[in-house]
Amino acid sequence: MTAATATTADTFRPALHYAARNTWLNDPNGLIFHNGVYHLYYQTNPLDNVWGNMSWGHATSPDLTTWTEHPVAIACDADEDIFSGSIVFDRDNSSGFGTGSAPPLVAVYTSAFKPGSAHPGIQAQSLAYSRDGGYTWTKHTANPVLNRGSAEFRDPKVIKYDGGAGSYWVMVAVEAKDFQVVLYKSYDLKNWALLSTFGPANGTGGVWECPDLFPLPVDGDPDNLQWVLTVNLNPGGPNNGSAGQYFVGDFDGTTFTSATTVTEGLQDPDRLGEYQWLDWGRDYYAAVSFSDAPDNRRLMIAWMNNWEYANQIPTSPWRSPMTLAREVSLRTIDGKARLIQEAVGDFASISDPARAFRLAHAEIADGTHILDAAAGSVQRIELTLRPGSATEFGLVVRGDGDQGTRIGIRPVEGTLVVDRRDSGQSGFHEIFASIDTAPIRAIDGDYTLTIFVDRCSVEVFAQDGQVTMTELIFPAPTSTDLAVYARGGTATVINMDVIHYA
């Protein structure tokens, strides 16, 4: 059944997250803030709701919360599929695609060349340009502009570097099966020279994809900038399947040098928990950041799915949502710079204050305790928990009696748990029903969680964004219970606020 004719009830369409109207969606591409609007481009199949016919879809938002879908921006054709890439605002018209008074947007994307084309089986980097602010695109007639003769060279993220080495465009892309990020330099976006390579390092359990490179101030100090290199891998994540990792270090205009590499070369399976993961859940992949975000904020969006079961999740006529946008920053933790993540968007505009729920200084007895007044299917939960004698304690969201998605703390283990084995529909793939974990430590004796619950997902931000976990779930529409629980003893809710959304 094609996307256009699917009739399955749209039970799981998210209220807080972007999903295409009736097609397949995967990696976010070309994220840019331009003329007061956030542009989200993404991998899409215009003809169906499974992977194929790769093209760039397009949506815009004024606030990262409400999205408007537009026609396909850059379409595949007989010669090429349009794989992932990025967009820059060519302010100085260095490419010549615009004029001095009307500079263009330029998309740098991977051409996946088809049999019968001029470069069959090759992945190379190509350009398209827009003169109307990103709504219509024209492919460069001299594509590709960068060809290594490789079948696995993809996902260019282009930034403007201004530093001691000069001012020029820098591309980070990957040789996917070599676990290597390749960096190139250009003055006009058309002619590229190799700068350096990075990797293999840390997580190498699957191909490397969708890199990004950006500077961030440490602890908000503009005089202490460090560079962050992100790279996604599939499979090989900390809880199996797709995941993203990051490195913190220095970029001198030529070479990225990591200060946070744990293992050089191929990964050590016994040290997987020591790597710096963007997210510890099963469903956070291909994360990249916006160009030109206001106030120099670094905002990222990821694809909320996992290649192990991506084509089988029970959504129709659409398939796959994006994550919420996240602002990332660097904070010194135990003497090292670590990424902190916070969900961003105009959530207040879609909240329902009349249904707000609050609980404070309440002991959780052994067992599961439904909070009748807090039921709902789309929520933000702000929660601080203090351990007692329980071996595990936390929440059950989108529940029905004792069933639901369990989000808990195991204080002795130092573990955050998301258990979706009883979360709803899970039989569509043998590995979907899972219990996933992430390391967590108490801060001043407590655990603080911000949890976004939507119709098909949970996103958990723990300890002020030091640890995040993103997981798809597919509960029945009637599974709206919210409960607290403790096992083997007691714990305490210090405070809990539940905000409901329309």
C-alpha positions as CSV (number, residue, x, y, z in Angstrom):
1,M,0.0,0.0,0.0
2,T,1.5,3.4,-1.0
3,A,1.5,6.4,1.3
4,A,-1.1,8.2,-0.8
5,T,-3.7,5.4,-0.4
6,A,-3.0,4.3,3.2
7,T,-6.2,4.3,5.3
8,T,-4.9,3.1,8.7
9,A,-6.0,5.4,11.5
10,D,-3.3,8.0,12.4
11,T,-3.2,6.9,16.0
12,F,0.4,7.8,16.7
13,R,0.8,11.1,14.9
14,P,2.8,13.3,17.3
15,A,1.6,16.6,18.7
16,L,5.0,18.0,19.7
17,H,7.3,16.5,17.0
18,Y,7.4,17.0,13.2
19,A,6.3,14.1,11.0
20,A,5.6,14.3,7.3
21,R,1.9,14.2,6.2
22,N,1.9,10.9,4.4
23,T,5.4,9.8,3.4
24,W,8.6,8.2,4.7
25,L,11.1,10.5,6.6
26,N,14.6,10.0,7.8
27,D,17.8,12.1,8.3
28,P,17.3,15.8,8.9
29,N,19.2,17.8,6.2
30,G,20.0,21.4,5.5
31,L,18.9,22.8,8.8
32,I,19.1,26.6,8.7
33,F,17.4,29.7,10.2
34,H,16.8,32.2,7.4
35,N,14.7,35.3,7.2
36,G,13.1,34.7,10.5
37,V,12.1,31.1,9.8
38,Y,13.5,27.7,10.8
39,H,13.9,25.4,7.7
40,L,14.0,21.7,8.2
41,Y,14.8,19.7,5.1
42,Y,15.0,15.9,5.4
43,Q,15.4,12.6,3.6
44,T,12.0,11.6,2.2
45,N,10.4,9.1,-0.2
46,P,7.9,11.2,-2.0
47,L,6.1,8.0,-3.3
48,D,5.8,5.8,-0.3
49,N,6.2,5.4,3.5
50,V,9.3,3.1,3.4
51,W,12.8,4.0,2.5
52,G,13.5,4.7,-1.2
53,N,13.5,7.3,-4.0
54,M,15.6,9.5,-1.7
55,S,14.8,13.2,-2.0
56,W,14.8,16.3,0.2
57,G,11.5,17.1,1.9
58,H,10.9,20.5,3.4
59,A,9.1,22.0,6.4
60,T,9.3,25.4,8.1
61,S,8.6,26.7,11.6
62,P,8.6,30.1,13.3
63,D,9.1,28.6,16.7
64,L,10.4,25.0,16.4
65,T,7.1,23.7,17.6
66,T,4.5,24.3,14.9
67,W,5.6,23.1,11.4
68,T,4.3,23.6,7.9
69,E,5.1,21.0,5.3
70,H,6.1,22.3,1.8
71,P,6.5,20.5,-1.6
72,V,9.6,18.3,-2.1
73,A,12.6,20.7,-2.3
74,I,15.2,18.6,-4.2
75,A,13.9,15.5,-6.0
76,C,15.7,12.4,-7.1
77,D,15.8,11.7,-10.8
78,A,16.9,9.0,-13.2
79,D,20.6,9.7,-12.5
80,E,20.8,10.2,-8.8
81,D,19.2,9.9,-5.4
82,I,19.5,12.9,-3.2
83,F,21.2,11.8,0.0
84,S,22.0,13.9,3.1
85,G,23.7,17.2,3.3
86,S,23.5,20.8,4.5
87,I,22.6,24.4,3.5
88,V,24.6,27.6,3.9
89,F,23.6,31.2,3.4
90,D,26.3,32.4,0.9
91,R,26.3,36.0,2.1
92,D,29.1,37.2,-0.1
93,N,27.8,35.2,-3.1
94,S,31.1,33.3,-3.3
95,S,29.5,30.7,-5.4
96,G,28.2,33.1,-8.0
97,F,24.7,31.5,-7.8
98,G,23.1,34.8,-6.7
99,T,24.1,38.5,-6.9
100,G,25.8,40.8,-4.5
101,S,22.4,42.3,-3.5
102,A,20.6,39.0,-3.5
103,P,22.9,36.3,-2.2
104,P,21.7,32.7,-2.5
105,L,21.2,29.7,-0.2
106,V,23.4,26.8,-1.3
107,A,22.6,23.2,-0.6
108,V,25.6,20.8,-0.5
109,Y,24.3,17.3,-0.8
110,T,25.4,13.7,-1.6
111,S,24.6,12.5,-5.1
112,A,24.1,8.7,-4.9
113,F,24.5,7.9,-8.6
114,K,22.4,5.2,-10.1
115,P,23.3,2.6,-12.7
116,G,23.3,4.1,-16.2
117,S,24.4,7.5,-14.9
118,A,27.8,9.1,-15.5
119,H,29.1,7.8,-12.1
120,P,27.3,4.6,-11.4
121,G,27.6,3.3,-7.9
122,I,29.5,6.4,-6.7
123,Q,28.6,8.8,-3.9
124,A,29.9,12.4,-4.5
125,Q,29.0,15.9,-3.4
126,S,26.9,18.2,-5.4
127,L,25.3,21.6,-5.2
128,A,21.9,23.2,-5.6
129,Y,20.9,26.8,-5.0
130,S,17.9,28.8,-4.1
131,R,17.2,32.4,-4.9
132,D,13.8,32.6,-3.1
133,G,14.8,31.9,0.5
134,G,14.8,28.1,0.3
135,Y,11.5,27.2,-1.3
136,T,12.6,26.3,-4.8
137,W,16.0,24.8,-5.8
138,T,18.1,24.5,-9.0
139,K,20.8,21.9,-9.3
140,H,24.2,23.1,-10.3
141,T,24.9,22.2,-14.0
142,A,28.5,21.1,-13.2
143,N,27.7,18.6,-10.5
144,P,29.3,16.8,-8.8
145,V,31.8,19.3,-7.3
146,L,33.7,16.8,-5.2
147,N,34.2,13.2,-6.3
148,R,36.6,10.8,-4.5
149,G,35.5,7.8,-6.6
150,S,34.1,6.3,-3.5
151,A,30.8,4.4,-3.0
152,E,30.6,5.5,0.7
153,F,31.5,9.2,0.7
154,R,28.5,11.1,2.0
155,D,26.7,13.5,4.3
156,P,28.5,16.9,3.9
157,K,28.0,19.5,6.6
158,V,29.5,22.8,5.5
159,I,30.4,25.6,7.9
160,K,32.1,29.0,7.5
161,Y,35.4,29.0,9.3
162,D,36.8,32.4,10.4
163,G,39.9,32.0,12.5
164,G,43.7,32.3,12.5
165,A,44.1,30.3,9.4
166,G,41.8,32.6,7.4
167,S,38.1,32.7,6.2
168,Y,36.7,29.9,4.1
169,W,34.1,27.2,3.8
170,V,34.9,23.9,5.6
171,M,33.1,20.6,4.7
172,V,33.0,17.6,7.1
173,A,31.8,14.4,5.4
174,V,32.4,10.7,6.0
175,E,34.0,7.7,4.4
176,A,31.3,5.7,6.0
177,K,32.9,2.2,6.1
178,D,36.3,3.5,7.0
179,F,35.0,5.1,10.2
180,Q,36.6,8.3,9.0
181,V,35.5,12.0,8.9
182,V,37.1,13.8,6.0
183,L,37.5,17.6,6.0
184,Y,37.8,19.8,3.0
185,K,38.3,23.5,2.3
186,S,36.8,25.9,-0.3
187,Y,36.5,29.6,-1.1
188,D,33.6,29.3,-3.6
189,L,31.7,26.0,-2.6
190,K,32.7,24.6,-6.0
191,N,36.4,23.8,-5.7
192,W,37.4,21.7,-2.7
193,A,40.9,20.8,-1.3
194,L,41.5,18.1,1.3
195,L,42.4,19.4,4.7
196,S,42.7,16.4,7.0
197,T,40.9,13.3,8.3
198,F,39.7,12.1,11.7
199,G,39.1,8.6,12.9
200,P,38.6,5.8,13.5
201,A,37.9,6.5,17.2
202,N,35.5,5.5,20.0
203,G,32.3,4.0,18.6
204,T,32.9,2.1,15.4
205,G,30.4,-0.7,15.6
206,G,28.7,0.4,12.4
207,V,29.2,2.8,9.5
208,W,29.9,6.5,10.3
209,E,27.3,9.0,9.0
210,C,26.1,12.6,9.3
211,P,28.9,14.5,10.9
212,D,28.8,18.0,12.3
213,L,31.5,20.4,13.5
214,F,30.9,23.6,15.6
215,P,32.5,25.7,18.4
216,L,30.9,26.2,21.8
217,P,31.9,28.3,24.8
218,V,32.7,26.2,27.9
219,D,30.5,27.2,30.9
220,G,29.3,30.1,28.9
221,D,32.7,31.8,28.7
222,P,33.3,33.2,25.2
223,D,37.0,33.3,25.8
224,N,37.1,29.5,26.3
225,L,35.8,28.0,23.0
226,Q,36.2,24.4,22.3
227,W,35.1,22.5,19.1
228,V,32.6,19.7,19.0
229,L,32.7,17.0,16.3
230,T,29.6,14.8,16.2
231,V,29.3,11.7,14.1
232,N,26.5,9.1,14.0
233,L,27.0,5.4,13.6
234,N,24.8,2.5,12.6
235,P,24.7,0.0,14.3
236,G,26.9,0.1,17.4
237,G,25.0,2.3,19.8
238,P,25.2,1.9,23.6
239,N,21.8,0.1,23.6
240,N,22.1,-1.5,20.2
241,G,21.4,-0.1,16.7
242,S,21.6,3.5,15.6
243,A,23.2,6.2,17.7
244,G,25.2,9.4,17.7
245,Q,28.5,10.2,19.5
246,Y,30.6,13.4,20.0
247,F,34.2,14.4,20.5
248,V,35.3,17.6,22.2
249,G,38.6,19.2,21.2
250,D,40.2,21.9,19.0
251,F,39.9,22.8,15.3
252,D,42.7,25.0,13.9
253,G,41.2,25.5,10.4
254,T,42.9,22.4,9.1
255,T,42.7,19.5,11.7
256,F,40.3,18.5,14.4
257,T,42.1,17.2,17.5
258,S,40.0,15.4,20.1
259,A,40.6,15.7,23.8
260,T,37.9,13.1,24.6
261,T,38.9,10.1,22.6
262,V,38.7,6.9,24.7
263,T,39.8,4.3,22.2
264,E,41.8,4.9,19.0
265,G,40.9,2.7,16.0
266,L,38.1,0.2,16.4
267,Q,35.9,0.3,19.4
268,D,36.4,-1.8,22.5
269,P,33.0,-3.4,23.4
270,D,33.9,-3.4,27.1
271,R,34.4,0.4,27.0
272,L,31.2,1.4,25.2
273,G,29.8,3.1,28.3
274,E,32.8,5.4,28.4
275,Y,32.2,7.0,25.0
276,Q,30.4,10.3,24.7
277,W,27.0,9.6,23.4
278,L,24.6,12.2,22.1
279,D,21.7,10.1,23.4
280,W,21.5,6.7,25.2
281,G,18.1,5.7,23.8
282,R,17.3,3.6,20.8
283,D,15.8,6.3,18.6
284,Y,18.1,9.3,18.2
285,Y,20.0,9.2,14.9
286,A,21.6,11.5,12.3
287,A,21.6,14.5,14.6
288,V,22.8,17.7,13.0
289,S,22.6,21.4,13.9
290,F,21.1,24.5,12.4
291,S,23.1,27.0,10.6
292,D,22.7,30.7,11.6
293,A,20.5,30.0,14.6
294,P,19.6,33.2,16.5
295,D,21.9,34.5,19.2
296,N,24.6,32.0,18.2
297,R,22.6,29.2,19.8
298,R,23.5,25.6,18.7
299,L,20.3,23.9,18.0
300,M,20.1,20.2,16.9
301,I,17.4,17.9,15.6
302,A,17.7,14.1,15.0
303,W,15.7,11.4,13.3
304,M,13.6,9.6,15.9
305,N,13.9,6.0,14.7
306,N,16.4,3.1,14.5
307,W,17.5,1.4,11.3
308,E,17.0,-2.0,12.9
309,Y,13.2,-1.6,12.7
310,A,12.7,1.8,10.9
311,N,10.6,0.5,8.0
312,Q,8.4,-1.6,10.3
313,I,7.1,0.8,12.9
314,P,3.3,0.8,13.0
315,T,2.6,4.4,11.8
316,S,0.6,5.2,8.7
317,P,0.3,6.9,6.3
318,W,3.4,8.6,7.5
319,R,6.5,6.9,9.0
320,S,9.1,8.3,11.4
321,P,9.0,11.5,13.4
322,M,11.9,14.0,14.2
323,T,13.0,14.6,17.7
324,L,12.4,17.9,19.5
325,A,14.9,20.6,18.8
326,R,17.6,20.7,21.4
327,E,19.9,23.4,22.4
328,V,23.4,22.0,23.2
329,S,26.1,23.7,25.4
330,L,29.4,22.7,27.0
331,R,29.7,22.4,30.7
332,T,32.7,21.3,32.8
333,I,31.8,18.1,34.7
334,D,34.5,16.3,36.7
335,G,37.1,18.5,35.0
336,K,36.0,17.7,31.4
337,A,33.8,19.6,28.9
338,R,30.6,17.6,28.3
339,L,27.5,18.3,26.2
340,I,24.4,19.5,28.0
341,Q,21.1,19.3,26.1
342,E,17.8,21.1,26.6
343,A,14.6,20.8,24.6
344,V,13.6,24.1,23.0
345,G,10.4,25.3,21.3
346,D,7.4,27.5,22.0
347,F,5.6,24.8,24.1
348,A,3.7,27.4,26.2
349,S,1.6,28.3,23.1
350,I,0.1,24.7,22.9
351,S,-0.1,24.0,26.6
352,D,-3.4,23.5,28.6
353,P,-2.8,25.3,31.9
354,A,-6.2,24.1,33.2
355,R,-5.0,20.5,33.3
356,A,-1.7,21.2,35.1
357,F,-0.9,18.7,37.9
358,R,1.5,19.2,40.9
359,L,2.8,16.8,43.5
360,A,5.3,17.6,46.3
361,H,7.0,15.9,49.2
362,A,5.1,12.6,48.6
363,E,6.5,9.3,49.6
364,I,6.3,6.5,47.1
365,A,5.4,3.2,48.8
366,D,6.4,-0.1,47.3
367,G,4.3,-0.8,44.2
368,T,2.8,1.2,41.4
369,H,0.4,4.1,42.2
370,I,-1.7,5.7,39.5
371,L,-2.1,9.5,39.7
372,D,-5.7,9.8,38.4
373,A,-5.6,13.6,38.0
374,A,-2.4,13.5,35.9
375,A,-3.6,11.2,33.1
376,G,-2.8,12.3,29.5
377,S,-1.2,11.4,26.3
378,V,0.9,14.5,25.5
379,Q,2.8,15.9,28.5
380,R,5.9,17.4,29.9
381,I,6.8,16.1,33.3
382,E,9.3,17.9,35.5
383,L,10.3,15.6,38.4
384,T,12.8,15.5,41.2
385,L,13.2,12.2,43.1
386,R,15.1,11.3,46.2
387,P,16.1,7.7,46.9
388,G,15.0,5.8,50.0
389,S,15.2,2.1,50.5
390,A,13.8,1.1,47.0
391,T,16.2,-0.6,44.6
392,E,14.3,1.2,41.7
393,F,11.8,4.0,41.5
394,G,10.3,6.4,38.9
395,L,7.3,6.8,36.6
396,V,5.1,4.8,34.4
397,V,3.9,6.9,31.4
398,R,1.2,6.2,28.8
399,G,0.0,3.4,31.1
400,D,-3.0,1.1,31.5
401,G,-2.9,-0.3,34.9
402,D,0.5,-1.8,35.6
403,Q,1.5,-1.7,32.0
404,G,3.1,1.3,30.2
405,T,6.6,2.7,29.6
406,R,8.7,2.6,32.8
407,I,11.2,5.4,33.3
408,G,13.2,4.7,36.5
409,I,16.3,5.1,38.6
410,R,18.4,2.3,40.0
411,P,20.6,4.3,42.5
412,V,22.9,1.5,43.6
413,E,23.7,0.6,39.9
414,G,23.9,4.3,39.0
415,T,21.5,3.6,36.1
416,L,18.6,5.4,34.3
417,V,16.2,2.8,32.8
418,V,13.6,3.1,30.0
419,D,11.6,-0.1,29.8
420,R,9.3,-0.3,26.8
421,R,8.6,-4.1,27.0
422,D,5.0,-3.4,28.0
423,S,4.6,0.0,26.3
424,G,2.0,-1.0,23.7
425,Q,2.5,-2.4,20.2
426,S,5.9,-4.0,20.0
427,G,5.5,-7.2,18.0
428,F,6.2,-5.6,14.6
429,H,9.9,-6.4,15.1
430,E,11.6,-8.9,17.3
431,I,14.0,-6.5,18.9
432,F,11.7,-3.5,19.6
433,A,10.6,-4.6,23.0
434,S,13.6,-3.5,25.0
435,I,14.9,-2.3,28.4
436,D,17.6,0.3,27.8
437,T,19.9,1.9,30.3
438,A,22.2,4.9,30.7
439,P,24.6,5.9,33.5
440,I,23.4,8.5,36.0
441,R,24.6,9.9,39.3
442,A,22.7,11.8,42.0
443,I,23.3,15.5,42.3
444,D,23.1,16.6,45.9
445,G,21.4,13.3,46.6
446,D,18.6,13.8,44.1
447,Y,17.6,12.9,40.5
448,T,16.0,15.4,38.3
449,L,14.1,14.4,35.1
450,T,12.4,16.3,32.4
451,I,10.3,14.0,30.3
452,F,8.4,14.8,27.1
453,V,5.7,12.3,26.4
454,D,4.0,12.3,23.0
455,R,1.7,9.9,21.1
456,C,4.6,7.7,19.9
457,S,7.6,8.7,22.0
458,V,9.3,9.6,25.2
459,E,12.3,11.9,25.4
460,V,14.1,12.0,28.8
461,F,16.5,14.7,29.9
462,A,18.2,13.7,33.2
463,Q,20.2,15.8,35.6
464,D,19.7,19.1,33.8
465,G,20.4,17.5,30.4
466,Q,23.6,15.7,31.3
467,V,22.1,12.4,30.1
468,T,19.3,12.0,27.5
469,M,17.3,8.9,26.3
470,T,14.9,8.9,23.3
471,E,12.6,6.0,22.7
472,L,9.7,5.3,20.4
473,I,6.6,3.8,21.9
474,F,3.2,2.8,20.4
475,P,0.6,2.7,23.2
476,A,-3.2,2.4,22.7
477,P,-5.0,5.8,22.6
478,T,-6.7,4.7,25.9
479,S,-3.4,4.2,27.7
480,T,-3.1,7.5,29.4
481,D,-2.3,6.6,33.0
482,L,0.6,8.3,34.8
483,A,1.9,6.5,37.8
484,V,4.8,6.6,40.3
485,Y,6.4,3.4,41.4
486,A,9.0,1.9,43.8
487,R,10.4,-1.5,44.0
488,G,11.7,-3.2,47.2
489,G,11.2,-0.2,49.4
490,T,10.3,3.5,49.2
491,A,11.4,6.7,47.5
492,T,10.2,10.3,47.6
493,V,8.8,12.7,45.1
494,I,10.4,16.1,46.1
495,N,8.4,17.9,43.4
496,M,6.5,17.0,40.3
497,D,4.8,19.2,37.7
498,V,2.8,17.8,34.8
499,I,2.0,20.1,31.9
500,H,-0.5,18.9,29.3
501,Y,-0.5,19.8,25.6
502,A,-3.3,19.9,23.1
